[in-house]
Amino acid sequence: MATQKGKKTVLKFDSEEDVSKALAKYTADLSEKFIKQKGSFTVVLSGGSLIDTMRKLVEPPNYKLALDGFLSKVPIPSSNIYAINDKESPEGAAADYEARLKKLVESKVLPLSAISGFPKFDLMLLGMGPDGHVASLFPSRPHRHEKERLVTFITDSPKPPPPRITFTFPVINSASEIAMVVTGAELANMVDVALGNAPPPDGIPPPCTEVSAEEELTWFLDKDAASKLQTSG
Ligand SMILES: O=C(O)[C@H](O)[C@@H](O)[C@H](O)[C@H](O)COP(=O)(O)O
């Protein structure tokens, strides 16, 4: 298990729709907070179904909330969006992304964590796979243990597409806030493992058990994903 630095909160909702609404408010509220604090809001978005679950940020009736609290305050010019350079090889794309991250630190867009010394994002929005992978850090791949680099890559991801780049845990766990957005019954067993209520299936703690945020890690679960948690959990 991660040496938990910040708080850990588990939120359970009746449906994925309710998760989506809560996630929109959570994101808009954090945007309000960080914009007030420092005039910027830095967010990392993982792939997968999370992107669809973010829909309420831009759908009515949440749209007004999201507009007032998020989109109007951080109209995101395309120059502020850092997509992966998929014209490069995985190795090249990882090096390119790492170089861009270092430039954001040099230009003071991203601070360094006073705890870890790694670049510190305000918010990371992450999903989790049934094997307990987070971002593209997979249980069976050594790069999950990378402790120096900011961005690494694999060419044989167990989840397609095979070539991927990913933030490493030193960067992920330096974030102020992390939302683990997990919905669906097929993830219920791994949620139980991730929250420390059940031993990992093969005795090796999967990446999801290593996630921690410097301020708060918040799990957004629907009823199905939370179905294995003890009722008091
Ligand atoms: O696939 C990606 O882009 C993400 O890096 C990966 O970590 C994803 O968040 C999980 O695999 C959950 O994906 P689903 O929510 O689509 O199952």
PDBQT file of the ligand as one rigid body, heavy atoms in Angstrom, charges set to zero:
ROOT
HETATM    1  O1  LIG A 301      -6.844   3.263 -21.095  1.00  0.00    +0.000 OA
HETATM    2  C1  LIG A 301      -6.408   4.346 -20.758  1.00  0.00    +0.000 C 
HETATM    3  O2  LIG A 301      -6.224   5.286 -21.550  1.00  0.00    +0.000 OA
HETATM    4  C2  LIG A 301      -6.026   4.627 -19.326  1.00  0.00    +0.000 C 
HETATM    5  O3  LIG A 301      -4.640   4.840 -19.296  1.00  0.00    +0.000 OA
HETATM    6  C3  LIG A 301      -6.385   3.493 -18.409  1.00  0.00    +0.000 C 
HETATM    7  O4  LIG A 301      -5.735   3.609 -17.158  1.00  0.00    +0.000 OA
HETATM    8  C4  LIG A 301      -7.885   3.496 -18.174  1.00  0.00    +0.000 C 
HETATM    9  O5  LIG A 301      -8.239   4.592 -17.353  1.00  0.00    +0.000 OA
HETATM   10  C5  LIG A 301      -8.273   2.210 -17.485  1.00  0.00    +0.000 C 
HETATM   11  O6  LIG A 301      -7.871   1.143 -18.320  1.00  0.00    +0.000 OA
HETATM   12  C6  LIG A 301      -9.782   2.127 -17.280  1.00  0.00    +0.000 C 
HETATM   13  O7  LIG A 301     -10.351   2.206 -18.567  1.00  0.00    +0.000 OA
HETATM   14  P1  LIG A 301     -11.948   1.985 -18.711  1.00  0.00    +0.000 P 
HETATM   15  O8  LIG A 301     -12.561   2.901 -17.703  1.00  0.00    +0.000 OA
HETATM   16  O9  LIG A 301     -12.248   2.374 -20.119  1.00  0.00    +0.000 OA
HETATM   17  O10 LIG A 301     -12.196   0.555 -18.383  1.00  0.00    +0.000 OA
ENDROOT
TORSDOF 0
